[in-house]
Amino acid sequence: MVWNQYPNFTGSQLRDVLTHSAQHFTDDGSRSPESGFGMINADSAIRRANALATNEDLAGIFTNNEFFT
């Protein structure tokens, strides 16, 4: 979905969007062997991608690192 909206994104940008917009299952938002980076949040991913495409500083707003805290 993100790549469809932003086909010029690099693989690194796409990975950044997906990992930083996921709903994490660990306390510190890190990757776990059981659940990886967490569950994809499509709405947050599109918002973060739009922010990245518009203004990289703005993209920091759209993270879910504290979703379950």
FENQUI-V215831 format. One record per helix or strand. SS is the DSSP state (H for helix, E for strand). FROM is the first residue (numbers start at 1). TO is the last residue. If there is no record, write none. Layout:
ss: <SS	SS>
from: <FROM	FROM>
to: <TO	TO>
This chain:
ss: <H	H	E	E	E	E	H	H>
from: <2	11	23	32	36	39	42	56>
to: <5	21	23	32	36	39	54	59>
